[in-house]
């Protein structure tokens, strides 16, 4: 079934929708928070990515400085929280999978760095690799195969 995922910048939440390719209709399935309930400071999600295997959706949080990971239930499009991982810097703007989807790089604009995480394709979990580069105010991460 085709699903659409939307991150809500002003509400610190992520929503899944069913997309009907015959009619073009979109219907809400579920909305989940991207930060813990105990977090009350200002937060503004900035980016969203679905893992290339289609099993997980990731939402970036500016303020909480984290990446929220959700498993996607294939039959229903509902999401279950896997983990919320520190982004390795502050004010993370965008993140992206490299072509093999074994790694994700996170652009932390506030701390002027890009941090790399290993991504487990079976659990969706992210592990910091210790790889970090300094970059002035990185806002986007793109990979190009040459």
N, CA, C and O atoms as CSV, one atom per row, in Angstrom:
chain,resi,resn,atom,element,x,y,z
A,1,UNK,N,N,0.836,-1.174,0.000
A,1,UNK,CA,C,0.000,0.000,0.000
A,1,UNK,C,C,0.889,1.248,0.000
A,1,UNK,O,O,1.917,1.274,0.678
A,2,UNK,N,N,0.517,2.241,-0.725
A,2,UNK,CA,C,1.318,3.472,-0.745
A,2,UNK,C,C,0.977,4.393,0.426
A,2,UNK,O,O,-0.189,4.648,0.729
A,3,UNK,N,N,2.027,4.878,1.065
A,3,UNK,CA,C,1.858,5.785,2.185
A,3,UNK,C,C,2.626,7.069,1.935
A,3,UNK,O,O,3.614,7.096,1.202
A,4,UNK,N,N,2.144,8.134,2.565
A,4,UNK,CA,C,2.792,9.444,2.517
A,4,UNK,C,C,3.078,9.834,3.964
A,4,UNK,O,O,2.253,9.603,4.848
A,5,UNK,N,N,4.253,10.427,4.204
A,5,UNK,CA,C,4.630,10.852,5.545
A,5,UNK,C,C,4.931,12.350,5.530
A,5,UNK,O,O,5.611,12.853,4.636
A,6,UNK,N,N,4.415,13.041,6.528
A,6,UNK,CA,C,4.592,14.488,6.615
A,6,UNK,C,C,5.059,14.838,8.023
A,6,UNK,O,O,4.514,14.346,9.012
A,7,UNK,N,N,6.080,15.698,8.100
A,7,UNK,CA,C,6.550,16.166,9.404
A,7,UNK,C,C,5.980,17.558,9.634
A,7,UNK,O,O,5.960,18.388,8.725
A,8,UNK,N,N,5.516,17.808,10.855
A,8,UNK,CA,C,4.878,19.084,11.193
A,8,UNK,C,C,5.852,19.942,11.987
A,8,UNK,O,O,6.115,19.681,13.161
A,9,UNK,N,N,6.379,20.961,11.338
A,9,UNK,CA,C,7.405,21.810,11.934
A,9,UNK,C,C,6.925,22.510,13.199
A,9,UNK,O,O,7.693,22.654,14.151
A,10,UNK,N,N,5.699,22.936,13.225
A,10,UNK,CA,C,5.207,23.724,14.359
A,10,UNK,C,C,4.578,22.869,15.456
A,10,UNK,O,O,4.265,23.380,16.531
A,11,UNK,N,N,4.394,21.603,15.206
A,11,UNK,CA,C,3.722,20.739,16.179
A,11,UNK,C,C,4.604,19.623,16.719
A,11,UNK,O,O,4.156,18.854,17.570
A,12,UNK,N,N,5.850,19.510,16.249
A,12,UNK,CA,C,6.745,18.430,16.681
A,12,UNK,C,C,6.075,17.067,16.555
A,12,UNK,O,O,6.063,16.268,17.491
A,13,UNK,N,N,5.522,16.829,15.378
A,13,UNK,CA,C,4.873,15.541,15.135
A,13,UNK,C,C,5.092,15.099,13.697
A,13,UNK,O,O,5.493,15.874,12.828
A,14,UNK,N,N,4.810,13.826,13.488
A,14,UNK,CA,C,4.956,13.212,12.172
A,14,UNK,C,C,3.657,12.461,11.902
A,14,UNK,O,O,3.113,11.814,12.797
A,15,UNK,N,N,3.165,12.545,10.678
A,15,UNK,CA,C,1.897,11.897,10.346
A,15,UNK,C,C,2.066,10.952,9.170
A,15,UNK,O,O,2.851,11.209,8.258
A,16,UNK,N,N,1.320,9.855,9.203
A,16,UNK,CA,C,1.268,8.931,8.076
A,16,UNK,C,C,-0.122,9.025,7.450
A,16,UNK,O,O,-1.134,9.187,8.132
A,17,UNK,N,N,-0.123,8.919,6.141
A,17,UNK,CA,C,-1.358,8.998,5.366
A,17,UNK,C,C,-1.383,7.858,4.357
A,17,UNK,O,O,-0.343,7.405,3.879
A,18,UNK,N,N,-2.581,7.411,4.048
A,18,UNK,CA,C,-2.752,6.448,2.965
A,18,UNK,C,C,-3.002,7.237,1.688
A,18,UNK,O,O,-3.787,8.185,1.685
A,19,UNK,N,N,-2.345,6.855,0.617
A,19,UNK,CA,C,-2.540,7.496,-0.679
A,19,UNK,C,C,-3.219,6.512,-1.619
A,19,UNK,O,O,-2.695,5.427,-1.871
A,20,UNK,N,N,-4.374,6.885,-2.134
A,20,UNK,CA,C,-5.102,6.052,-3.090
A,20,UNK,C,C,-4.697,6.483,-4.496
A,20,UNK,O,O,-5.089,7.555,-4.956
A,21,UNK,N,N,-3.918,5.655,-5.173
A,21,UNK,CA,C,-3.393,6.019,-6.490
A,21,UNK,C,C,-4.465,6.042,-7.577
A,21,UNK,O,O,-4.238,6.607,-8.647
A,22,UNK,N,N,-5.618,5.445,-7.326
A,22,UNK,CA,C,-6.696,5.464,-8.322
A,22,UNK,C,C,-7.489,6.761,-8.273
A,22,UNK,O,O,-7.908,7.280,-9.308
A,23,UNK,N,N,-7.694,7.283,-7.061
A,23,UNK,CA,C,-8.530,8.478,-6.918
A,23,UNK,C,C,-7.729,9.736,-6.565
A,23,UNK,O,O,-8.205,10.858,-6.734
A,24,UNK,N,N,-6.502,9.525,-6.071
A,24,UNK,CA,C,-5.697,10.661,-5.616
A,24,UNK,C,C,-6.023,11.079,-4.196
A,24,UNK,O,O,-5.426,12.022,-3.677
A,25,UNK,N,N,-6.969,10.386,-3.555
A,25,UNK,CA,C,-7.359,10.715,-2.181
A,25,UNK,C,C,-6.228,10.391,-1.208
A,25,UNK,O,O,-5.495,9.416,-1.372
A,26,UNK,N,N,-6.114,11.237,-0.198
A,26,UNK,CA,C,-5.149,11.047,0.877
A,26,UNK,C,C,-5.930,11.063,2.178
A,26,UNK,O,O,-6.713,11.980,2.428
A,27,UNK,N,N,-5.714,10.032,3.023
A,27,UNK,CA,C,-6.434,9.980,4.293
A,27,UNK,C,C,-5.462,9.719,5.439
A,27,UNK,O,O,-4.560,8.887,5.339
A,28,UNK,N,N,-5.672,10.453,6.528
A,28,UNK,CA,C,-4.815,10.356,7.703
A,28,UNK,C,C,-4.935,8.979,8.339
A,28,UNK,O,O,-6.031,8.445,8.509
A,29,UNK,N,N,-3.783,8.419,8.686
A,29,UNK,CA,C,-3.741,7.156,9.421
A,29,UNK,C,C,-3.415,7.420,10.886
A,29,UNK,O,O,-4.103,6.939,11.786
A,30,UNK,N,N,-2.334,8.207,11.113
A,30,UNK,CA,C,-1.846,8.374,12.480
A,30,UNK,C,C,-0.939,9.601,12.562
A,30,UNK,O,O,-0.280,9.964,11.588
A,31,UNK,N,N,-0.914,10.228,13.730
A,31,UNK,CA,C,0.035,11.309,14.025
A,31,UNK,C,C,0.739,10.946,15.321
A,31,UNK,O,O,0.096,10.577,16.304
A,32,UNK,N,N,2.081,11.053,15.320
A,32,UNK,CA,C,2.876,10.701,16.494
A,32,UNK,C,C,3.837,11.847,16.821
A,32,UNK,O,O,4.270,12.561,15.917
A,33,UNK,N,N,4.178,12.034,18.110
A,33,UNK,CA,C,5.143,13.068,18.478
A,33,UNK,C,C,6.564,12.648,18.092
A,33,UNK,O,O,6.888,11.461,18.075
A,34,UNK,N,N,7.404,13.642,17.782
A,34,UNK,CA,C,8.794,13.363,17.425
A,34,UNK,C,C,9.756,13.618,18.578
A,34,UNK,O,O,10.955,13.375,18.451
A,35,UNK,N,N,9.238,14.106,19.701
A,35,UNK,CA,C,10.061,14.346,20.897
A,35,UNK,C,C,9.372,13.679,22.088
A,35,UNK,O,O,8.165,13.438,22.052
A,36,UNK,N,N,10.135,13.380,23.144
A,36,UNK,CA,C,9.514,12.804,24.346
A,36,UNK,C,C,8.505,13.772,24.964
A,36,UNK,O,O,8.662,14.988,24.851
A,37,UNK,N,N,7.482,13.243,25.611
A,37,UNK,CA,C,6.451,14.069,26.250
A,37,UNK,C,C,7.053,14.989,27.307
A,37,UNK,O,O,6.510,16.061,27.575
A,38,UNK,N,N,8.161,14.584,27.904
A,38,UNK,CA,C,8.793,15.386,28.957
A,38,UNK,C,C,9.562,16.596,28.417
A,38,UNK,O,O,9.958,17.472,29.185
A,39,UNK,N,N,9.774,16.645,27.087
A,39,UNK,CA,C,10.519,17.759,26.495
A,39,UNK,C,C,9.553,18.915,26.250
A,39,UNK,O,O,8.614,18.790,25.464
A,40,UNK,N,N,9.790,20.048,26.932
A,40,UNK,CA,C,8.864,21.175,26.831
A,40,UNK,C,C,9.482,22.415,26.205
A,40,UNK,O,O,8.794,23.419,26.022
A,41,UNK,N,N,10.773,22.364,25.871
A,41,UNK,CA,C,11.422,23.520,25.247
A,41,UNK,C,C,10.968,23.634,23.785
A,41,UNK,O,O,10.280,22.756,23.262
A,42,UNK,N,N,11.364,24.719,23.150
A,42,UNK,CA,C,11.004,24.955,21.749
A,42,UNK,C,C,11.650,23.892,20.858
A,42,UNK,O,O,12.822,23.560,21.032
A,43,UNK,N,N,10.899,23.373,19.927
A,43,UNK,CA,C,11.376,22.386,18.962
A,43,UNK,C,C,10.691,22.640,17.632
A,43,UNK,O,O,9.526,23.035,17.583
A,44,UNK,N,N,11.427,22.408,16.556
A,44,UNK,CA,C,10.864,22.576,15.214
A,44,UNK,C,C,11.461,21.520,14.293
A,44,UNK,O,O,12.591,21.676,13.831
A,45,UNK,N,N,10.719,20.445,14.016
A,45,UNK,CA,C,11.229,19.448,13.086
A,45,UNK,C,C,11.581,20.087,11.741
A,45,UNK,O,O,10.926,21.029,11.295
A,46,UNK,N,N,12.629,19.554,11.105
A,46,UNK,CA,C,13.112,20.187,9.880
A,46,UNK,C,C,13.180,19.254,8.685
A,46,UNK,O,O,13.125,19.723,7.549
A,47,UNK,N,N,13.297,17.956,8.898
A,47,UNK,CA,C,13.488,17.058,7.761
A,47,UNK,C,C,12.847,15.714,8.065
A,47,UNK,O,O,12.625,15.353,9.221
A,48,UNK,N,N,12.559,14.991,7.001
A,48,UNK,CA,C,11.956,13.665,7.102
A,48,UNK,C,C,12.525,12.805,5.987
A,48,UNK,O,O,12.710,13.273,4.863
A,49,UNK,N,N,12.800,11.548,6.302
A,49,UNK,CA,C,13.293,10.599,5.300
A,49,UNK,C,C,12.709,9.227,5.589
A,49,UNK,O,O,12.590,8.824,6.746
A,50,UNK,N,N,12.349,8.517,4.541
A,50,UNK,CA,C,11.969,7.113,4.650
A,50,UNK,C,C,13.197,6.308,4.244
A,50,UNK,O,O,13.824,6.583,3.221
A,51,UNK,N,N,13.535,5.307,5.062
A,51,UNK,CA,C,14.674,4.447,4.728
A,51,UNK,C,C,14.392,3.818,3.358
A,51,UNK,O,O,13.245,3.486,3.057
A,52,UNK,N,N,15.423,3.652,2.531
A,52,UNK,CA,C,15.204,3.054,1.205
A,52,UNK,C,C,14.531,1.679,1.219
A,52,UNK,O,O,13.930,1.286,0.219
A,53,UNK,N,N,14.619,0.935,2.335
A,53,UNK,CA,C,13.935,-0.362,2.385
A,53,UNK,C,C,12.442,-0.212,2.699
A,53,UNK,O,O,11.702,-1.196,2.678
A,54,UNK,N,N,11.997,1.028,2.993
A,54,UNK,CA,C,10.587,1.294,3.234
A,54,UNK,C,C,10.062,0.864,4.590
A,54,UNK,O,O,8.858,0.943,4.835
A,55,UNK,N,N,10.942,0.407,5.484
A,55,UNK,CA,C,10.486,-0.105,6.776
A,55,UNK,C,C,10.497,0.926,7.902
A,55,UNK,O,O,9.887,0.707,8.948
A,56,UNK,N,N,11.192,2.055,7.694
A,56,UNK,CA,C,11.359,3.038,8.759
A,56,UNK,C,C,11.234,4.451,8.213
A,56,UNK,O,O,11.576,4.723,7.062
A,57,UNK,N,N,10.732,5.351,9.068
A,57,UNK,CA,C,10.686,6.773,8.739
A,57,UNK,C,C,11.417,7.515,9.851
A,57,UNK,O,O,11.282,7.185,11.029
A,58,UNK,N,N,12.197,8.528,9.457
A,58,UNK,CA,C,13.045,9.295,10.362
A,58,UNK,C,C,12.620,10.761,10.320
A,58,UNK,O,O,12.383,11.315,9.247
A,59,UNK,N,N,12.525,11.380,11.490
A,59,UNK,CA,C,12.175,12.795,11.563
A,59,UNK,C,C,13.200,13.548,12.395
A,59,UNK,O,O,13.516,13.143,13.514
A,60,UNK,N,N,13.722,14.645,11.849
A,60,UNK,CA,C,14.741,15.435,12.541
A,60,UNK,C,C,14.126,16.527,13.393
A,60,UNK,O,O,13.158,17.173,12.990
A,61,UNK,N,N,14.690,16.730,14.567
A,61,UNK,CA,C,14.207,17.742,15.516
A,61,UNK,C,C,15.247,18.820,15.757
A,61,UNK,O,O,16.360,18.528,16.196
A,62,UNK,N,N,14.887,20.069,15.471
A,62,UNK,CA,C,15.713,21.225,15.847
A,62,UNK,C,C,15.171,21.736,17.173
A,62,UNK,O,O,13.986,22.046,17.290
A,63,UNK,N,N,16.027,21.820,18.148
A,63,UNK,CA,C,15.601,22.187,19.492
A,63,UNK,C,C,15.912,21.020,20.408
A,63,UNK,O,O,16.709,21.147,21.337
A,64,UNK,N,N,15.292,19.898,20.151
A,64,UNK,CA,C,15.625,18.670,20.872
A,64,UNK,C,C,16.931,18.095,20.329
A,64,UNK,O,O,17.565,17.266,20.983
A,65,UNK,N,N,17.334,18.532,19.140
A,65,UNK,CA,C,18.590,18.111,18.484
A,65,UNK,C,C,18.694,16.592,18.419
A,65,UNK,O,O,19.612,15.985,18.969
A,66,UNK,N,N,17.726,16.001,17.732
A,66,UNK,CA,C,17.651,14.543,17.665
A,66,UNK,C,C,17.006,14.092,16.360
A,66,UNK,O,O,16.454,14.883,15.594
A,67,UNK,N,N,17.102,12.788,16.146
A,67,UNK,CA,C,16.407,12.134,15.032
A,67,UNK,C,C,15.469,11.102,15.655
A,67,UNK,O,O,15.914,10.214,16.381
A,68,UNK,N,N,14.181,11.218,15.373
A,68,UNK,CA,C,13.194,10.242,15.840
A,68,UNK,C,C,13.035,9.171,14.770
A,68,UNK,O,O,12.926,9.477,13.583
A,69,UNK,N,N,13.022,7.916,15.201
A,69,UNK,CA,C,12.956,6.774,14.283
A,69,UNK,C,C,11.667,6.007,14.558
A,69,UNK,O,O,11.366,5.670,15.703
A,70,UNK,N,N,10.915,5.736,13.506
A,70,UNK,CA,C,9.666,4.987,13.631
A,70,UNK,C,C,9.654,3.820,12.653
A,70,UNK,O,O,10.035,3.961,11.491
A,71,UNK,N,N,9.212,2.672,13.140
A,71,UNK,CA,C,8.987,1.513,12.265
A,71,UNK,C,C,7.630,1.702,11.608
A,71,UNK,O,O,6.668,2.104,12.262
A,72,UNK,N,N,7.552,1.414,10.316
A,72,UNK,CA,C,6.298,1.528,9.565
A,72,UNK,C,C,5.666,0.146,9.468
A,72,UNK,O,O,6.290,-0.790,8.969
A,73,UNK,N,N,4.436,0.016,9.940
A,73,UNK,CA,C,3.721,-1.242,9.804
A,73,UNK,C,C,3.217,-1.330,8.360
A,73,UNK,O,O,2.361,-0.551,7.939
A,74,UNK,N,N,3.754,-2.274,7.628
A,74,UNK,CA,C,3.476,-2.359,6.189
A,74,UNK,C,C,1.987,-2.485,5.868
A,74,UNK,O,O,1.509,-1.859,4.923
A,75,UNK,N,N,1.262,-3.269,6.624
A,75,UNK,CA,C,-0.146,-3.524,6.318
A,75,UNK,C,C,-1.064,-2.340,6.613
A,75,UNK,O,O,-2.114,-2.195,5.987
A,76,UNK,N,N,-0.661,-1.477,7.583
A,76,UNK,CA,C,-1.572,-0.414,8.005
A,76,UNK,C,C,-1.034,1.002,7.826
A,76,UNK,O,O,-1.813,1.954,7.781
A,77,UNK,N,N,0.297,1.156,7.723
A,77,UNK,CA,C,0.897,2.488,7.651
A,77,UNK,C,C,1.062,3.144,9.003
A,77,UNK,O,O,1.514,4.286,9.086
A,78,UNK,N,N,0.700,2.434,10.074
A,78,UNK,CA,C,0.898,2.977,11.423
A,78,UNK,C,C,2.387,2.944,11.756
A,78,UNK,O,O,3.148,2.140,11.216
A,79,UNK,N,N,2.779,3.845,12.664
A,79,UNK,CA,C,4.181,3.971,13.050
A,79,UNK,C,C,4.349,3.619,14.519
A,79,UNK,O,O,3.493,3.922,15.350
A,80,UNK,N,N,5.478,2.968,14.826
A,80,UNK,CA,C,5.832,2.642,16.206
A,80,UNK,C,C,7.210,3.209,16.477
A,80,UNK,O,O,8.134,3.014,15.688
A,81,UNK,N,N,7.352,3.914,17.594
A,81,UNK,CA,C,8.631,4.516,17.937
A,81,UNK,C,C,9.689,3.439,18.155
A,81,UNK,O,O,9.476,2.480,18.897
A,82,UNK,N,N,10.832,3.614,17.495
A,82,UNK,CA,C,11.987,2.738,17.671
A,82,UNK,C,C,12.956,3.384,18.651
A,82,UNK,O,O,13.411,2.746,19.600
A,83,UNK,N,N,13.270,4.664,18.412
A,83,UNK,CA,C,14.262,5.361,19.229
A,83,UNK,C,C,14.253,6.844,18.878
A,83,UNK,O,O,13.765,7.243,17.820
A,84,UNK,N,N,14.799,7.648,19.778
A,84,UNK,CA,C,15.076,9.058,19.504
A,84,UNK,C,C,16.551,9.238,19.830
A,84,UNK,O,O,16.961,9.085,20.980
A,85,UNK,N,N,17.355,9.564,18.808
A,85,UNK,CA,C,18.812,9.569,18.909
A,85,UNK,C,C,19.349,10.996,18.833
A,85,UNK,O,O,18.934,11.756,17.959
A,86,UNK,N,N,20.263,11.378,19.732
A,86,UNK,CA,C,20.895,12.695,19.615
A,86,UNK,C,C,21.547,12.857,18.239
A,86,UNK,O,O,22.163,11.923,17.725
A,87,UNK,N,N,21.407,14.041,17.652
A,87,UNK,CA,C,21.879,14.307,16.289
A,87,UNK,C,C,23.391,14.553,16.204
A,87,UNK,O,O,23.935,14.664,15.105
A,88,UNK,N,N,24.058,14.638,17.333
A,88,UNK,CA,C,25.498,14.839,17.318
A,88,UNK,C,C,25.920,16.291,17.163
A,88,UNK,O,O,27.091,16.578,16.918
A,89,UNK,N,N,24.977,17.196,17.303
A,89,UNK,CA,C,25.242,18.626,17.187
A,89,UNK,C,C,23.953,19.375,17.453
A,89,UNK,O,O,22.973,18.796,17.921
A,90,UNK,N,N,23.956,20.663,17.153
A,90,UNK,CA,C,22.759,21.465,17.418
A,90,UNK,C,C,22.143,22.012,16.134
A,90,UNK,O,O,22.817,22.227,15.127
A,91,UNK,N,N,20.846,22.223,16.217
A,91,UNK,CA,C,20.063,22.787,15.111
A,91,UNK,C,C,20.238,21.981,13.827
A,91,UNK,O,O,20.585,22.526,12.780
A,92,UNK,N,N,19.992,20.668,13.925
A,92,UNK,CA,C,20.118,19.823,12.726
A,92,UNK,C,C,19.068,20.236,11.702
A,92,UNK,O,O,17.885,20.353,12.022
A,93,UNK,N,N,19.503,20.451,10.491
A,93,UNK,CA,C,18.618,20.925,9.422
A,93,UNK,C,C,18.148,19.781,8.531
A,93,UNK,O,O,16.948,19.547,8.391
A,94,UNK,N,N,19.077,19.088,7.946
A,94,UNK,CA,C,18.731,18.025,7.007
A,94,UNK,C,C,19.634,16.838,7.262
A,94,UNK,O,O,20.732,16.983,7.801
A,95,UNK,N,N,19.172,15.673,6.877
A,95,UNK,CA,C,19.967,14.455,6.960
A,95,UNK,C,C,19.631,13.609,5.749
A,95,UNK,O,O,18.600,13.801,5.103
A,96,UNK,N,N,20.526,12.661,5.446
A,96,UNK,CA,C,20.292,11.864,4.253
A,96,UNK,C,C,21.052,10.554,4.354
A,96,UNK,O,O,22.077,10.458,5.030
A,97,UNK,N,N,20.525,9.544,3.667
A,97,UNK,CA,C,21.200,8.257,3.549
A,97,UNK,C,C,22.175,8.313,2.389
A,97,UNK,O,O,21.886,8.907,1.350
A,98,UNK,N,N,23.335,7.691,2.570
A,98,UNK,CA,C,24.233,7.548,1.430
A,98,UNK,C,C,23.664,6.417,0.568
A,98,UNK,O,O,22.776,5.700,1.029
A,99,UNK,N,N,24.148,6.229,-0.680
A,99,UNK,CA,C,23.498,5.310,-1.621
A,99,UNK,C,C,23.265,3.873,-1.138
A,99,UNK,O,O,22.270,3.264,-1.530
A,100,UNK,N,N,24.139,3.316,-0.308
A,100,UNK,CA,C,23.913,1.942,0.161
A,100,UNK,C,C,22.904,1.891,1.309
A,100,UNK,O,O,22.448,0.809,1.677
A,101,UNK,N,N,22.553,3.035,1.875
A,101,UNK,CA,C,21.636,3.180,3.020
A,101,UNK,C,C,22.184,2.546,4.296
A,101,UNK,O,O,21.430,2.315,5.241
A,102,UNK,N,N,23.490,2.262,4.337
A,102,UNK,CA,C,24.118,1.746,5.555
A,102,UNK,C,C,24.487,2.875,6.513
A,102,UNK,O,O,24.698,2.655,7.706
A,103,UNK,N,N,24.561,4.095,5.964
A,103,UNK,CA,C,24.980,5.238,6.762
A,103,UNK,C,C,24.059,6.421,6.498
A,103,UNK,O,O,23.477,6.561,5.422
A,104,UNK,N,N,23.946,7.272,7.524
A,104,UNK,CA,C,23.198,8.510,7.403
A,104,UNK,C,C,24.109,9.641,7.885
A,104,UNK,O,O,24.808,9.500,8.889
A,105,UNK,N,N,24.093,10.751,7.167
A,105,UNK,CA,C,24.826,11.937,7.589
A,105,UNK,C,C,23.829,13.015,7.976
A,105,UNK,O,O,22.830,13.234,7.292
A,106,UNK,N,N,24.120,13.692,9.098
A,106,UNK,CA,C,23.230,14.714,9.644
A,106,UNK,C,C,23.952,16.056,9.622
A,106,UNK,O,O,25.052,16.182,10.161
A,107,UNK,N,N,23.332,17.060,8.998
A,107,UNK,CA,C,23.889,18.413,8.940
A,107,UNK,C,C,23.387,19.202,10.146
A,107,UNK,O,O,22.198,19.503,10.250
A,108,UNK,N,N,24.300,19.533,11.051
A,108,UNK,CA,C,23.973,20.291,12.260
A,108,UNK,C,C,24.403,21.738,12.071
A,108,UNK,O,O,25.559,22.090,12.309
A,109,UNK,N,N,23.464,22.570,11.642
A,109,UNK,CA,C,23.762,23.957,11.314
A,109,UNK,C,C,24.267,24.758,12.511
A,109,UNK,O,O,25.186,25.564,12.367
A,110,UNK,N,N,23.689,24.550,13.676
A,110,UNK,CA,C,24.045,25.329,14.852
A,110,UNK,C,C,25.427,25.032,15.399
A,110,UNK,O,O,26.054,25.907,15.996
A,111,UNK,N,N,25.914,23.814,15.209
A,111,UNK,CA,C,27.240,23.438,15.718
A,111,UNK,C,C,28.271,23.309,14.605
A,111,UNK,O,O,29.398,22.876,14.846
A,112,UNK,N,N,27.884,23.685,13.382
A,112,UNK,CA,C,28.822,23.708,12.244
A,112,UNK,C,C,29.498,22.364,12.005
A,112,UNK,O,O,30.713,22.295,11.817
A,113,UNK,N,N,28.689,21.279,12.012
A,113,UNK,CA,C,29.286,19.976,11.730
A,113,UNK,C,C,28.311,19.057,11.008
A,113,UNK,O,O,27.100,19.276,10.993
A,114,UNK,N,N,28.885,18.025,10.413
A,114,UNK,CA,C,28.113,16.952,9.788
A,114,UNK,C,C,28.583,15.669,10.468
A,114,UNK,O,O,29.780,15.386,10.514
A,115,UNK,N,N,27.639,14.902,10.990
A,115,UNK,CA,C,27.931,13.703,11.761
A,115,UNK,C,C,27.378,12.494,11.023
A,115,UNK,O,O,26.284,12.543,10.459
A,116,UNK,N,N,28.156,11.395,11.032
A,116,UNK,CA,C,27.746,10.173,10.341
A,116,UNK,C,C,27.333,9.094,11.337
A,116,UNK,O,O,27.983,8.886,12.361
A,117,UNK,N,N,26.239,8.416,11.012
A,117,UNK,CA,C,25.704,7.324,11.824
A,117,UNK,C,C,25.608,6.063,10.971
A,117,UNK,O,O,25.311,6.140,9.779
A,118,UNK,N,N,25.858,4.903,11.578
A,118,UNK,CA,C,25.551,3.627,10.937
A,118,UNK,C,C,24.060,3.385,11.151
A,118,UNK,O,O,23.522,3.720,12.206
A,119,UNK,N,N,23.392,2.806,10.158
A,119,UNK,CA,C,21.963,2.532,10.248
A,119,UNK,C,C,21.746,1.032,10.063
A,119,UNK,O,O,22.180,0.449,9.069
A,120,UNK,N,N,21.076,0.424,11.020
A,120,UNK,CA,C,20.763,-1.005,10.941
A,120,UNK,C,C,19.480,-1.164,10.122
A,120,UNK,O,O,18.428,-0.685,10.546
A,121,UNK,N,N,19.538,-1.823,8.959
A,121,UNK,CA,C,18.343,-1.925,8.111
A,121,UNK,C,C,17.248,-2.820,8.687
A,121,UNK,O,O,16.103,-2.759,8.239
A,122,UNK,N,N,17.588,-3.651,9.679
A,122,UNK,CA,C,16.594,-4.545,10.274
A,122,UNK,C,C,15.856,-3.920,11.452
A,122,UNK,O,O,14.683,-4.216,11.682
A,123,UNK,N,N,16.550,-3.049,12.204
A,123,UNK,CA,C,15.927,-2.429,13.382
A,123,UNK,C,C,15.644,-0.943,13.183
A,123,UNK,O,O,14.836,-0.363,13.908
A,124,UNK,N,N,16.310,-0.321,12.197
A,124,UNK,CA,C,16.176,1.110,11.960
A,124,UNK,C,C,17.062,1.947,12.855
A,124,UNK,O,O,17.179,3.154,12.646
A,125,UNK,N,N,17.690,1.336,13.850
A,125,UNK,CA,C,18.481,2.084,14.832
A,125,UNK,C,C,19.724,2.708,14.212
A,125,UNK,O,O,20.318,2.182,13.270
A,126,UNK,N,N,20.092,3.854,14.783
A,126,UNK,CA,C,21.266,4.608,14.337
A,126,UNK,C,C,22.329,4.559,15.427
A,126,UNK,O,O,22.025,4.679,16.614
A,127,UNK,N,N,23.593,4.380,15.002
A,127,UNK,CA,C,24.724,4.362,15.928
A,127,UNK,C,C,25.755,5.372,15.454
A,127,UNK,O,O,26.175,5.312,14.299
A,128,UNK,N,N,26.181,6.309,16.317
A,128,UNK,CA,C,27.202,7.282,15.900
A,128,UNK,C,C,28.490,6.554,15.520
A,128,UNK,O,O,28.927,5.642,16.223
A,129,UNK,N,N,29.090,6.960,14.411
A,129,UNK,CA,C,30.323,6.328,13.931
A,129,UNK,C,C,31.571,7.035,14.443
A,129,UNK,O,O,32.676,6.507,14.317
A,130,UNK,N,N,31.409,8.205,15.012
A,130,UNK,CA,C,32.558,8.995,15.436
A,130,UNK,C,C,33.096,9.845,14.302
A,130,UNK,O,O,34.004,10.651,14.503
A,131,UNK,N,N,32.541,9.669,13.108
A,131,UNK,CA,C,32.956,10.469,11.954
A,131,UNK,C,C,32.224,11.801,11.992
A,131,UNK,O,O,30.994,11.852,12.011
A,132,UNK,N,N,33.004,12.877,12.003
A,132,UNK,CA,C,32.425,14.215,12.083
A,132,UNK,C,C,33.316,15.146,11.271
A,132,UNK,O,O,34.542,15.099,11.379
A,133,UNK,N,N,32.692,15.988,10.462
A,133,UNK,CA,C,33.470,17.006,9.759
A,133,UNK,C,C,32.923,18.377,10.142
A,133,UNK,O,O,31.725,18.552,10.365
A,134,UNK,N,N,33.822,19.327,10.211
A,134,UNK,CA,C,33.429,20.698,10.476
A,134,UNK,C,C,33.025,21.334,9.141
A,134,UNK,O,O,33.722,21.190,8.137
A,135,UNK,N,N,31.913,22.025,9.149
A,135,UNK,CA,C,31.412,22.691,7.943
A,135,UNK,C,C,30.617,23.906,8.396
A,135,UNK,O,O,29.775,23.790,9.287
A,136,UNK,N,N,30.865,25.072,7.799
A,136,UNK,CA,C,30.147,26.275,8.234
A,136,UNK,C,C,28.657,26.217,7.879
A,136,UNK,O,O,28.290,26.199,6.704
A,137,UNK,N,N,27.814,26.190,8.902
A,137,UNK,CA,C,26.364,26.245,8.786
A,137,UNK,C,C,25.784,25.284,7.734
A,137,UNK,O,O,25.067,25.720,6.833
A,138,UNK,N,N,26.091,23.969,7.842
A,138,UNK,CA,C,25.565,23.031,6.831
A,138,UNK,C,C,24.043,22.938,6.925
A,138,UNK,O,O,23.484,22.805,8.013
A,139,UNK,N,N,23.393,23.008,5.788
A,139,UNK,CA,C,21.939,22.978,5.763
A,139,UNK,C,C,21.382,21.779,4.996
A,139,UNK,O,O,20.205,21.447,5.143
A,140,UNK,N,N,22.211,21.127,4.180
A,140,UNK,CA,C,21.731,20.051,3.327
A,140,UNK,C,C,22.819,19.013,3.137
A,140,UNK,O,O,24.009,19.328,3.144
A,141,UNK,N,N,22.399,17.785,2.970
A,141,UNK,CA,C,23.335,16.693,2.684
A,141,UNK,C,C,22.818,15.944,1.461
A,141,UNK,O,O,21.705,15.418,1.463
A,142,UNK,N,N,23.633,15.903,0.430
A,142,UNK,CA,C,23.281,15.184,-0.796
A,142,UNK,C,C,24.447,14.290,-1.182
A,142,UNK,O,O,25.603,14.641,-0.946
A,143,UNK,N,N,24.157,13.144,-1.769
A,143,UNK,CA,C,25.191,12.223,-2.234
A,143,UNK,C,C,25.088,12.090,-3.743
A,143,UNK,O,O,23.994,12.044,-4.305
A,144,UNK,N,N,26.248,12.028,-4.391
A,144,UNK,CA,C,26.291,11.891,-5.837
A,144,UNK,C,C,27.229,10.746,-6.180
A,144,UNK,O,O,28.364,10.712,-5.703
A,145,UNK,N,N,26.784,9.833,-6.979
A,145,UNK,CA,C,27.655,8.750,-7.455
A,145,UNK,C,C,28.343,9.223,-8.719
A,145,UNK,O,O,27.682,9.589,-9.691
A,146,UNK,N,N,29.653,9.217,-8.710
A,146,UNK,CA,C,30.428,9.657,-9.875
A,146,UNK,C,C,31.059,8.493,-10.584
A,146,UNK,O,O,31.748,8.681,-11.587
